[in-house]
Amino acid sequence: MSEDAVWPPLPYLAWQPTCETLRLWVQIVGKIRLRLTPWLNHSWHVPLYVTARGLTTSVIPYKSEDFEIRFDFIDHVLDIETSSGQRRRLRLMPQPVCDFHTAVMKALGDLGIEVRVTELPCEIPGAIPFSADREHASYDADAAHRFWRALLQADRVFKKFRTGFIGKASPVHFFWGSFDLAVTRFSGRTAPPFTGKVPGLSTAVMVEAYSHEVSSAGFWPGGGGIDYPSFYSYAYPAPDGFKDSAVSPKGAFFSEALGEFLLPYDEVRNARDPEASLLSFLQSTYEAAADAAHWDRAGLEKNFNPRR
């Protein structure tokens, strides 16, 4: 497989209409998981997960049965399957958000799954309710496939990075609200109450999500202040000296506007060793946060490999 297939080009502006539509489709599916899954700390019951074909809710409990919803970016379908063996399949194709919302809810109803979700999208200023949104209707299958391929590589490297930490750490998961893949490490100490405002999210949710000190890293395709895909890393609360820390690789920098370190995706995909480049960014920005905030690194890190 060519390097372009492994780490594919993903120019944000070229597929922005599809990206914006897909984000809303994914939110519809994510809100179904949110509605039916028991609460887990830091909203860890909410995200989707990268698979060998796309994204999945994982198993969702419903009465005495379970079901799962999967985006397949190879065959470009949405599969809904129940533990009793029933299945519904919807094509991913250009269509308004309102039509996708109607089709998903009808498919669930046909399977005997009754669920209603809050129709206002999360983390999108000026968002349109799902059932009224005819504005977002794009689907470029090739772009969606390349986005998933980029997620697949990021997921693999993030999981490798996660293994060096024995303190509390999140899974590697895809938050559909912000439309990013993320992994978070915790110092174990409580943090000052979160005071920011996020469209479509209650203050209580954000306060609970940031109840403890974190160093968090992730990947998103663009938007929200930048017009290119990028890896990011931030600390909450941001300790004194964090933004002035020396990090690697060479293309990484601190964004004053976003308050976090960025490493453009193209810097990684064009590197001689993309995985090593990304790992360097993840490790150096974590060390910048942990050292500036005086984390107990000796007690939180361990390099252990039972296969050695």
N, C-alpha and C positions, 0 to 999 in steps of 0.2 A: 504494500500500500504506500502511495506517495505521501510525502510530508504534508502536502496540501490537503490530502484526505484525512490524515490523522489530526492535524491542527489546521482546520480549514480557514480560508479568509472569511471575515464576517463584518464587512463595512456597514456600520449602523445605518447611515443615511439611505443606503441602497435598499434596505429591507425594513425601514422604520414603520411603514403602514402595516406590514405583516406582524412585526414585533408588537406593536400596540394592540392589534386585534388578538393575537395569540395570548398576550398577557391577560386580556379580559376573559377569554375562553378558559384559561387555566384558573383564573380566580373563581369562576363558576364551579368548577370541579373541586377546587380547594375548599370553597365554602361548604360544599356537601360534606367533605371530611370533617371540617370544623364543627358543623352542626351535630354530627352523629358520634364523634369520638370524644371520650372522656378527657377532661382538661389535664394537661401535663405541664409542669413548670416551664416557664419561659416560652410558652406557646409551642412547645415541641410536638404537640398533637396536631399541629396545623400543616406543616410542610409536606411537599411531595418528595420523591426520591428518584434519582437517575437509574435507569435500567439499560439493558443491552439493546433496547429498541426505542426508548423514549423516557417518559416520566410516569410514575405510578403514585396512587394514593396510599399504597399498601392496603392491608385488609381493614375494612370498616365494619364494625359490628352493627347488625340491624335485627332486633328482636331475637329469634332463635337461630338466625342465619348470619352469614357474613357476605360481603361483596367487595369488589375491587374495581377501580376505574383506571384505565391506562391510556395514555397518549402514545401512539406508535408512529414515530417519524420516519420509519422505513416504508411501511405500507400506507401511511397517512390515514389512519383511522383512529377512532376512539372506541375502545372496547370496555364494556361493562359486563362483568361476570359474577355470578353468585355461587355460593358454596353448594347449592343444590344442582348446579350444572346448567342453569339458564344463562343466556348470553344475548346481548344486543350490541350491534356494531354500527357506528356512525362514520360516514366519510368526513375527513378533514378537507375542506375545499373552500373557495371564496364564498362567504355568506355573512350577513350581518350578525352582530352579537345577539340580537334579540331572537333570531332564528335558531342559532346554536343553543341558546338558553332553552327555548321551547322544545327543541329536539331532545336535549339531554333529560329534561324533566319528564317528557313523555316516555322516553325509554325506561327511566326509573319506574314510572308508574306502571308500565307494561310488565315490569318484573315484580310488582307488588311492593315497591319501595316508595313510601310516601314521605317526602321531605320538602321543606320550604326554606329558602335561604334569604338572607338580607340582600336585596338587589343592588344596593349602592356599592360600587367597587371600593376597595381599600387602597390607601396610599397614592391616590391619583387626584390632584386638585381639579375641581370642576367636573367630576366624573358624571356620566350619564347612567341611570339605572339600566340594568341588563335588558329588561323587557322593552325598553324604549330606545335602545341604541341601534340605529341603522347606519350610523356614521362610520363605524369600524367594521369593515367587511373584507379585508384583504387576507389572502393566504398564498404565499409563494412557497410551494412545497420544497424546492431546492434550498431556500434560505432557512426554512424551519429545520430541515435535515442538517444543514451545516451548524446551526445553533446547537442542536442536540449533540453533534460530534464534538463541539467545543466544550459543552457541559460534561461529556463523557471523559475527556482528558482532564479537565479541572477536578472532577470528582475523584478520579484515580489518584492524582497528586495530592489533593487535600487529605484523602484517607491515609496516605503514606505519612504526611506531615503530622496528622493527629496521633499517630502511634507513639511519638516520643514524649507524650504528656500523660502522667498518671493522676493528675488532679482532675477535678470535674471538667468535662468537655462535652460539647454537643455532638450529636451525629453530624455527618455531612449531609445537609438537606437543602431543599429548594423552597425558598419562601415565595409563595405566589403573589403576595401583596407587593413586595418590592421587586419581584421578578429576578431574584438572584440566588445563586448557590452560595452557601455559607458554612463556616465551621468556627466555633467559639470556644476559647479557653477561659477558665475562671480562676481567680486568685484564691477564692475561698473567703474573701472579706466582703462585707456589705458595702454598697455604694450610696452616694447621696441620691435622694429621690429624683427620678427623671422629671424634668419640667418642660420638655419640648412638646410641640403639637404635631401630630401626624394626621393627615386627612383620612377620615373613615375609620379611625381607631380611637377607642376610649383612652383617656389618660390612665385609667387603672391598668389596662393591658400593658401599656408602655412602662409604667412604674414597676410592674411585676417582671417584665422582660429584662429590665436593667436594674434589678434589685441588688446585684453583686458586681464587683469589678470584673471587667472582661477585656480580653484581647481577641478581636474578631476579624476574620479575613473572609474574602469571598470573591465572586465573579459576577458581573452583570454585563448585559450586551450593549449598554449605552442609554442615553436619556438622563433625565434628572440632573442636568447641568453639564454633561459631556456628550459629544457626538461620536464617540468611538467606544468599542468594548474594552473593558479594563478589569484587572484584578485590583482589589482594595484591601486595606488593613487599617483598623482604627482601635483606639482604646477608650473605654468608658469607665470612670471619668478620665479624660486626657490628662496625664500627669505633667508637671512642669518639665520642660526639656524634651518631651516626646517628639514634637514636630521638628526639632533641630537635630535629631539623631541621624547618624550616618547609616544608611541602609543600602542594600544591594538588590538586584544588579544595577548597572549604570543608568538604565532608563527609568528607574523608580524615582518618584518625587513626592513631596508633600503638597497637597492641594489646600490652600487657605480657604477657598470657597466651600469645599466639602468637608474640611476638617479631618482628612485622612490621607494616608499614603496611597498612591496609585502606581500601578505598573500596567501600561497599555498592553492589551492582548497581543498586538502585533510585535511588540518587543519580545514577547515569549515565543510566539510561533515562528519568528525569523531568527531566533537564537540558534547557535550551533547545537546546544543541548537544551531544548525547551523545558524538559522536566527539571533539570538542575537549576535553570534560571528561575523558574517559579518557586521551587523549594527554597532557593536563596532569599527570595522576597519574603516568603512566609516566615522563615526562621528569623531573618534579620529584623523584620518589623515586630514580630513577637518579642524578641530580645529587647528591642527599643522600648516597648511598652512595659515589659516585666522589670527591666533594670531601672527605668525612670520612676516606676511606682514601688520599687523595692519589694517585689514578690519574693516568696520563699522558693526560689528556683530549685534549690537542692532537694527540697521535699516534694516538688511538683513534677520533676522531670526524671525520667529513667530510660536508659537505652537498653532494652531487653529483647533478645530474640532467641526463643527456645529452640529454633532450628539450627543454631550455630553449633 
